Amino acid sequence: MKTGKRIGWITLGLTPIAAGFCWQILVSVVGVVIYMFYGSYKAAETGTAVVDYDQLIAGFLDGNGSAYGLMMATINIGYLLIFGLWYGLMFVGKQQDRGRWKQVLKPVRISGLLVCGLGVQLFLSMALTVIFSFAPALGEQYKLVSDALSSNSVFMILCVCILAPIGEELIFRGLTMRIMEKAIPWQAAMIIQAILFGIYHMNLIQGIYAALLGLIFGYVAHRYGSVIPGMLLHMAVNSFSYGIQYLLPEEVEESILWQVVLCVVGLGMTIAALRMYLKDVKSQN
């Protein structure tokens, strides 16, 4: 393949991420403007003379209200429509093994899917707890992100557990990785999309583990030759983030030894479950 054509495919592979950022910015700006008008209306209704717009915007973006969750749901529904259509036009109906993803419905793979989701969250929660005990400043920074993601808003739960996994898999593994595979080896495409997936999260700690998860999701997509198994695994990982805290005894928070042990257990569960999830699934190439 000529260099110019190779560069063209790589550039095209970056456009889904750029489009995703543009859509996110557009919805965020429109959402903030609407919320400001709503705040002004409510202030006028109650007879408040001066509206503190800085406080109003801060309250909107803190992730705890339904308005923020609705905005995130709108962003992710847009991802599904935009990138679902894009992925469908480029790849659906042109895959050699279109039905291979259905192998995930076997009991052993469903078990692997669920255990992997739990294992990943156990590993991450314990690893981060240990790290933050030595670097509390990082913990405070990360808490701002995790509080928004762990909001009990119906819209945020829907986003975290279902909408975001589908949209992100379409962007990174469905489009970016597969488009770049036309110009470079799949291993390189997988690594690049994982790094971009980490950068996309715009937080150092979250970005690092998102990049590692991006490698897992990318390898799953490659093995199955479909974006769907990665979506399901992504949903399992994100969904267990809401339940992992209730599965651990309170004593774990005070014992670094137990945190390290459970971190290793979580890593072992993840590796074993991935083997179950990928058992006898031949790679695409």
C-alpha positions as CSV (number, residue, x, y, z in Angstrom):
1,M,0.0,0.0,0.0
2,K,1.3,3.5,-0.9
3,T,2.2,5.8,1.9
4,G,-0.4,8.4,0.9
5,K,-3.2,5.9,1.0
6,R,-1.9,4.5,4.3
7,I,-2.0,8.0,5.8
8,G,-5.4,8.5,4.5
9,W,-6.8,5.4,6.2
10,I,-5.1,6.3,9.5
11,T,-6.5,9.8,9.3
12,L,-10.0,8.4,8.6
13,G,-9.6,6.2,11.6
14,L,-9.2,9.3,13.8
15,T,-12.3,11.1,12.5
16,P,-14.8,9.1,14.6
17,I,-13.1,10.3,17.8
18,A,-13.0,13.9,16.5
19,A,-16.6,13.6,15.6
20,G,-17.4,12.2,19.1
21,F,-15.7,15.2,20.8
22,C,-17.5,17.7,18.5
23,W,-20.9,16.1,19.3
24,Q,-20.1,16.0,23.1
25,I,-19.1,19.7,23.0
26,L,-22.2,20.7,21.1
27,V,-24.6,18.9,23.4
28,S,-22.8,20.2,26.5
29,V,-22.9,23.8,25.3
30,V,-26.6,23.6,24.4
31,G,-27.3,21.8,27.7
32,V,-25.6,24.5,29.8
33,V,-27.4,27.3,27.9
34,I,-30.8,25.6,28.4
35,Y,-30.1,25.0,32.0
36,M,-29.1,28.7,32.5
37,F,-32.4,29.9,30.9
38,Y,-34.2,27.4,33.1
39,G,-32.4,28.7,36.2
40,S,-33.2,32.3,35.3
41,Y,-36.8,31.4,34.8
42,K,-37.0,29.7,38.2
43,A,-35.2,32.7,39.8
44,A,-37.7,35.1,38.3
45,E,-40.6,32.9,39.5
46,T,-39.3,32.9,43.1
47,G,-38.5,36.6,43.0
48,T,-34.7,36.2,43.2
49,A,-33.1,39.5,42.0
50,V,-29.6,38.2,41.1
51,V,-28.8,34.8,39.6
52,D,-25.4,33.3,40.4
53,Y,-24.6,31.7,37.0
54,D,-21.3,30.3,38.1
55,Q,-22.9,28.4,40.9
56,L,-25.7,27.4,38.6
57,I,-23.3,25.9,36.0
58,A,-21.2,24.2,38.7
59,G,-24.4,22.6,40.1
60,F,-25.3,21.4,36.6
61,L,-21.9,19.9,35.9
62,D,-21.3,18.2,39.3
63,G,-22.9,15.0,38.0
64,N,-25.4,14.5,40.8
65,G,-28.5,15.9,39.2
66,S,-30.9,14.5,36.7
67,A,-30.2,17.4,34.3
68,Y,-26.5,16.3,33.9
69,G,-27.6,12.7,33.5
70,L,-30.1,13.7,30.8
71,M,-27.3,15.5,29.0
72,M,-25.0,12.5,29.1
73,A,-27.9,10.3,27.9
74,T,-28.4,12.7,25.0
75,I,-24.7,12.5,24.1
76,N,-24.6,8.8,24.2
77,I,-27.8,8.3,22.3
78,G,-26.3,10.6,19.6
79,Y,-23.2,8.3,19.6
80,L,-25.5,5.3,19.0
81,L,-27.2,7.0,16.0
82,I,-24.2,8.6,14.4
83,F,-21.6,5.9,14.9
84,G,-24.1,3.0,14.6
85,L,-25.1,4.2,11.1
86,W,-21.4,4.8,10.2
87,Y,-20.4,1.4,11.4
88,G,-23.3,-0.2,9.6
89,L,-22.6,1.4,6.3
90,M,-18.9,0.5,6.5
91,F,-18.8,-3.0,7.9
92,V,-22.2,-4.7,8.6
93,G,-23.0,-7.1,5.7
94,K,-19.3,-7.1,4.6
95,Q,-17.9,-9.3,7.3
96,Q,-16.8,-12.8,6.3
97,D,-18.0,-14.3,9.6
98,R,-21.1,-12.3,10.4
99,G,-22.6,-14.8,12.8
100,R,-19.4,-15.5,14.9
101,W,-20.5,-13.1,17.6
102,K,-23.3,-15.4,18.5
103,Q,-20.8,-17.8,20.0
104,V,-20.9,-15.5,23.1
105,L,-24.3,-16.9,23.9
106,K,-22.9,-20.2,25.0
107,P,-23.2,-20.8,28.8
108,V,-19.4,-20.9,29.4
109,R,-18.9,-17.6,27.6
110,I,-21.8,-15.9,29.5
111,S,-20.1,-17.1,32.7
112,G,-16.8,-15.8,31.5
113,L,-18.5,-12.5,30.7
114,L,-20.0,-12.0,34.2
115,V,-16.9,-13.2,36.1
116,C,-14.6,-11.0,34.0
117,G,-16.8,-7.9,34.8
118,L,-16.6,-8.7,38.5
119,G,-12.9,-9.5,38.3
120,V,-12.0,-6.3,36.6
121,Q,-13.9,-4.2,39.1
122,L,-12.4,-6.0,42.0
123,F,-8.9,-5.6,40.6
124,L,-9.4,-1.9,39.8
125,S,-11.1,-0.9,43.1
126,M,-8.5,-2.6,45.2
127,A,-5.6,-1.4,43.1
128,L,-6.9,2.2,43.2
129,T,-7.5,2.0,47.0
130,V,-3.9,1.0,47.5
131,I,-2.5,3.7,45.2
132,F,-4.7,6.4,46.7
133,S,-3.6,5.5,50.3
134,F,0.0,6.5,49.2
135,A,-1.1,9.4,46.9
136,P,-4.2,11.0,48.5
137,A,-4.0,14.0,46.1
138,L,-4.6,11.6,43.1
139,G,-7.5,10.1,45.0
140,E,-9.2,13.5,45.5
141,Q,-8.8,14.3,41.8
142,Y,-10.2,10.9,40.8
143,K,-13.1,11.2,43.2
144,L,-14.5,14.1,41.2
145,V,-14.8,11.8,38.2
146,S,-16.0,8.7,40.1
147,D,-18.7,10.6,42.0
148,A,-20.3,11.8,38.7
149,L,-20.1,8.3,37.2
150,S,-21.5,6.6,40.3
151,S,-24.5,8.9,40.5
152,N,-27.8,7.2,41.3
153,S,-29.6,9.2,38.6
154,V,-31.5,6.9,36.3
155,F,-30.0,8.6,33.3
156,M,-26.5,8.1,34.6
157,I,-27.0,4.5,35.4
158,L,-28.5,4.0,31.9
159,C,-25.5,5.7,30.4
160,V,-22.8,3.9,32.4
161,C,-24.2,0.4,32.1
162,I,-25.7,0.4,28.6
163,L,-25.4,3.5,26.4
164,A,-21.7,4.4,27.0
165,P,-20.4,0.9,26.4
166,I,-22.3,0.6,23.1
167,G,-21.3,4.1,21.9
168,E,-17.6,3.8,22.9
169,E,-17.3,0.4,21.4
170,L,-18.7,1.7,18.1
171,I,-16.2,4.6,18.1
172,F,-13.0,2.9,19.2
173,R,-13.3,-0.8,18.4
174,G,-16.0,-0.7,15.7
175,L,-14.6,2.2,13.7
176,T,-11.2,3.5,14.7
177,M,-9.5,0.1,15.1
178,R,-11.1,-1.5,12.1
179,I,-10.4,1.4,9.8
180,M,-6.8,1.6,10.9
181,E,-6.4,-2.1,10.3
182,K,-6.7,-1.3,6.6
183,A,-3.4,0.5,6.8
184,I,-1.4,-1.1,9.6
185,P,-1.2,-4.5,11.4
186,W,-4.2,-5.2,13.7
187,Q,-1.9,-5.3,16.7
188,A,-0.8,-1.7,16.1
189,A,-4.3,-0.6,15.4
190,M,-5.4,-2.2,18.7
191,I,-2.7,-0.4,20.7
192,I,-3.4,3.0,19.1
193,Q,-7.2,2.8,19.7
194,A,-6.5,1.8,23.3
195,I,-4.2,4.8,23.9
196,L,-6.8,7.1,22.3
197,F,-9.5,5.5,24.5
198,G,-7.5,6.4,27.5
199,I,-6.9,10.0,26.3
200,Y,-10.7,10.3,25.6
201,H,-11.5,10.0,29.3
202,M,-9.5,13.2,30.1
203,N,-8.3,12.0,33.5
204,L,-4.9,10.5,34.3
205,I,-6.0,7.6,36.5
206,Q,-9.2,6.8,34.6
207,G,-7.2,7.2,31.3
208,I,-4.6,4.7,32.3
209,Y,-7.0,1.9,33.3
210,A,-9.3,2.8,30.3
211,A,-6.4,2.3,28.0
212,L,-5.7,-1.2,29.6
213,L,-9.4,-2.0,29.2
214,G,-9.2,-0.8,25.6
215,L,-6.6,-3.4,24.9
216,I,-8.9,-6.1,26.3
217,F,-12.0,-4.9,24.4
218,G,-9.9,-4.5,21.2
219,Y,-8.6,-8.1,21.5
220,V,-12.1,-9.4,22.1
221,A,-13.4,-7.6,19.0
222,H,-10.5,-9.0,16.9
223,R,-11.0,-12.5,18.1
224,Y,-14.8,-12.5,17.5
225,G,-14.6,-10.4,14.3
226,S,-17.5,-8.3,15.7
227,V,-18.0,-5.3,18.0
228,I,-20.9,-7.0,19.9
229,P,-18.9,-9.2,22.3
230,G,-16.8,-6.2,23.3
231,M,-20.0,-4.2,24.0
232,L,-21.3,-7.0,26.2
233,L,-18.1,-7.2,28.1
234,H,-17.9,-3.4,28.5
235,M,-21.4,-3.4,29.9
236,A,-20.5,-6.1,32.4
237,V,-17.4,-4.2,33.6
238,N,-19.3,-0.9,34.0
239,S,-22.3,-2.5,35.6
240,F,-20.3,-4.2,38.3
241,S,-18.9,-0.8,39.3
242,Y,-22.2,-0.1,41.0
243,G,-22.2,-3.4,42.9
244,I,-18.6,-4.1,43.9
245,Q,-18.7,-1.8,47.0
246,Y,-21.6,-3.9,48.5
247,L,-19.7,-7.2,48.0
248,L,-16.7,-6.2,50.1
249,P,-16.7,-6.1,54.0
250,E,-15.9,-2.8,55.6
251,E,-12.7,-4.2,57.1
252,V,-11.1,-4.3,53.7
253,E,-10.9,-0.4,53.6
254,E,-8.6,-0.5,56.6
255,S,-6.3,-3.3,55.6
256,I,-3.7,-2.8,52.8
257,L,-2.8,-6.5,53.1
258,W,-6.4,-7.5,52.2
259,Q,-6.6,-4.9,49.5
260,V,-3.4,-6.3,47.8
261,V,-4.7,-9.9,48.2
262,L,-8.1,-9.0,46.7
263,C,-6.4,-7.1,43.9
264,V,-4.4,-10.2,43.0
265,V,-7.6,-12.3,43.2
266,G,-9.4,-9.9,40.9
267,L,-6.6,-10.0,38.4
268,G,-6.6,-13.8,38.5
269,M,-10.4,-13.8,38.0
270,T,-10.1,-11.5,35.0
271,I,-7.5,-13.6,33.3
272,A,-9.3,-16.9,33.9
273,A,-12.7,-15.4,32.8
274,L,-11.2,-13.9,29.6
275,R,-10.0,-17.4,28.7
276,M,-13.5,-18.7,29.2
277,Y,-14.9,-15.8,27.2
278,L,-12.5,-16.4,24.3
279,K,-12.4,-20.2,24.5
280,D,-12.2,-21.8,21.1
281,V,-12.9,-18.5,19.3
282,K,-10.5,-18.3,16.4
283,S,-8.9,-14.9,15.6
284,Q,-10.2,-13.0,12.6
285,N,-6.9,-13.2,10.7
